[in-house]
Amino acid sequence: AQKITQTQPGMFVQEKEAVTLDCTYDTSDPSYGLFWYKQPSSGEMIFLIYQGSYDQQNATEGRYSLNFQKARKSANLVISASQLGDSAMYFCAMRVLYGNNRLAFGKGNQVVVIP
Amino acid sequence: GAVVSQHPSWVICKSGTSVKIECRSLDFQATTMFWYRQFPKQSLMLMATSNEGSKATYEQGVEKDKFLINHASLTLSTLTVTSAHPEDSSFYICSSTDRAGSPLHFGNGTRLTVT
């Protein structure tokens, strides 16, 4: 079974600063994908970034980058130049590639960006 | 692309009544739809996986007679909460993908309040 761990308490981040959100995972499958989603207070789930287990380079998507350390089974999200609109819950998720596309989610990280 | 439309966005109902939530894939064929439930300040928990034209697969602990799922077409999946009780009050959100291996795209969720 897959397991996603996000243990950081709620975080306050100064606007324009960078923030790192920790995520560790556990799986016995060699082929998997890691995702980060953002959930603002309105509730929708917004896909941010994806990292495949065989990807050689860390994924980047605009201000989002993923610090993928496969041996340590961690997939931390880095948000650079934080904006007020980045205030939200952030969920790390994993999917086994030969499964049925189901995602297992971590408990989430609350981020509040302050001016 | 890959838009999932979910309705209603919120609903208040009396205890004992049934509520139907619809999820439509607007620009792709959703062979599989995932239904999640989220309590306040908690993570998303997978309730069931519905496949077009067949019975849904429910996660352990989810009552299939209470949460009826129908996936009669490639663009529509419905979740009916039958004989709702206050403890069913939650945020329900569906998701699907346009192709295997791609990120899941989520509906905007339905906030159900049972009085």
Chai-1 contact restraints between the chains, C-beta under 6 A:
chainA,res_idxA,chainB,res_idxB,connection_type,confidence,min_distance_angstrom,max_distance_angstrom,comment,restraint_id
A,G43,B,G109,contact,1.0,0.0,6.0,A-B,restraint_1
A,E44,B,N108,contact,1.0,0.0,6.0,A-B,restraint_2
A,M45,B,F106,contact,1.0,0.0,6.0,A-B,restraint_3
A,F47,B,P103,contact,1.0,0.0,6.0,A-B,restraint_4
A,Y50,B,P103,contact,1.0,0.0,6.0,A-B,restraint_5
A,N101,B,T97,contact,1.0,0.0,6.0,A-B,restraint_6
A,L103,B,L104,contact,1.0,0.0,6.0,A-B,restraint_7
A,F105,B,S43,contact,1.0,0.0,6.0,A-B,restraint_8
A,F105,B,L44,contact,1.0,0.0,6.0,A-B,restraint_9
A,K107,B,S43,contact,1.0,0.0,6.0,A-B,restraint_10
A,G108,B,S43,contact,1.0,0.0,6.0,A-B,restraint_11
